[in-house]
Amino acid sequence: MRLFDKTPGTWSRVAVALAAAVVVGAVAAPLSTADPKPEGSQAAAGGAPDRLLATPEVPRVSDGSYSGFQFCGIPDSPPQVTTDRPSLAATLESVAPPGSVEPPEDAARSGRKVVFEVTEADGRPVLTENTRTEASHTAVYQIPEAKLSSGDYRWRVRVQDGPAISQWTAWCDFSVRLAD
């Protein structure tokens, strides 16, 4: 088929192809000029300046694996759980800017290191747990049995991927109310 063939339907196919090219260009142009450093991202401490590791977001607490999560940071309404084994979770963001290439040694590393820190409301340490997550967007930790009793606590989390380390999340206050 020649581009300027005069058979019926040829011009409509050419018009559709041109319109599609214009739409793709209009969508791609803003993306190609977007800032590769998302707002709120911190340069990794001790890492290369082109490696970013955003602070985990949306900290939340749950009574357990099959319960819904309560979000942290709601004024005058901290999460409340009825178990001594609550689950803590946060959303992880991208480790490197779009288009960057990870060094070959990164391929051998298994997941990201995630550090959960739990204290009593007054700051007395309860536990610090280093875990690994294979999940690309979520870190979850269930507190072991008998570590918490009824009372007020707070927790925070940060993530490390190779030399890149995020900032800690804000403290997430929560209460444990166990049945007597």
N, C-alpha and C positions, 0 to 999 in steps of 0.2 A: 504494500500500500504506500503510495506517495503522499507526502504531507499535504499537498495542495490538490489532491484527487477530488473531483467534483461529484463523486457518487454520493447518493443521499446518506446522511448520518455522519459523514467524515468530519464535516465542520463542527458538528455538535460534540464529537469525541475530542477534537482538538480544543474546543472551548472548555470542556470539562477538565481536560488535562492542565490547561493554563490556569484555570481557577483553582485547582487543587495545588498547583505549585505556588501560587500567590498565598494561599492559606497557610501552607507549610512554612513558607518564608516569614509570614507575619507572626506565627507562633514561635519559630526558632530564634528570631532576632532578639526579643527581650530576654530569652534564656541565655543567649550567648553573651549578653552584656551584664548579666546578673552578677552581683558581688559574690565571689566564692566563699567568703567568710560570713556565715549567718550571724545576724545580730545576736549578741549575747555570748558568742563563742569566745573562748579564752585561748590564747596561745598556750600550748602545752608546756608545763614547767619542765625544764631540762631537755625538752625535745627539740627537734629541728623546727625552725620558724614556719615552715610550710605545712606542718602537721598540726591539726587542730583536734581538740577533744572537748566537746561541749559538756557543760555540767548536766548530769542526768536531770530529767524533768518529771513532773507529775508524781511526786511521792505519794504513796497510798498504803493503807493498812487493811487487812482482812482477818476475819475470825479463822480462816483456813482455806485450804485449796479449793473448796467448792462453794465458798461464800463470796458475795459481792465485795468489791473494794470500797472503802471510804477514803475520800481525798483529803490530803493535808492542806493546811493553810486557809481553812474556812474560819474567819473570825468568830470567836465565841462558840465554836462548835468543833472541838478536836475529835478525831475518830475515837470511838469507844469499842473495845472488844471484850468478849466474855470467855476467853480462853487464855491459858498461859503459853500457848504456842501460836501467836499470830503470824501471818505472812506479811512481809514487807516487800514492796515492789516500787520500781521506778522505770521510766522510759529512757532508753539510751539513744543518743543521737549519733550522727555520722562521725566516724573517727577521722577521716581525711577529707579534704575538699574534693568536690567532684572533679573527675579527670586526672587525679593524682594516681601514681602507680606505686603500690607497696613494694618495698624491697624484698628480695627473695627469702631472706630469713624470716619474714612475717608469715610466709606460707606454712612454716613448720610449727608456729606458735598455736597453741590450742585455745581459742576463745580469748575473751578479755577478762582481766582480773577485776573483780568488783569487791569493794570494801564496805561493809555495813558496820555502823557504830551505833550502839544503843546505850543510853545512860538513863539514870533516874532523872526526874524533872529538875532536881537541884544540880545536876552535872556529874554526880558520882557514877563512874563507869560500871556498866553491867556486862557488856561483851563487845568485842570487836571481832568480826568474822571476815576472813578473806575467802572469797569463792571465785569460781570461774563460770562464765556464761558463754554458751555457744550461740545463744539467741542474739540476733543482731539489733533488736530493739527493746528488749525487756530484761531486767535483772530482778530476780525474785529470791527471797530467803525466808525460810520458816524458822522461827526461833525455837531452839530445842526445849523439850519439856522441863519444867521446874526452874527455869531461868528467871521467870517473872512471877510476881505475886500481885494481888490487888494493889493498885496505886497508879501514879502518874509517871509517864516515861516520855522520852523523846528519842528520835533516831535520825540518822542522815546517811548518805551514801556517796561514793565517788567511784569512778571507773579509770582503769589504766589499760592502755594498749601499747605494749612495748615501752618506749621512753615517754610517751604522751600520757599525762595524768590530768584528769579534770579537776575542777574546783569541787568542794563538797556542796551538796544541796543545802538548802536552808534546813534548820531543824524542823522535824515533824513531831509535834506533841501528840500523844495519844494516851488513853486511859485503859487500864485493865480492871474489869469488874468481874471477879470470880464469884460464883454462887457459894454460899457458906456451907 
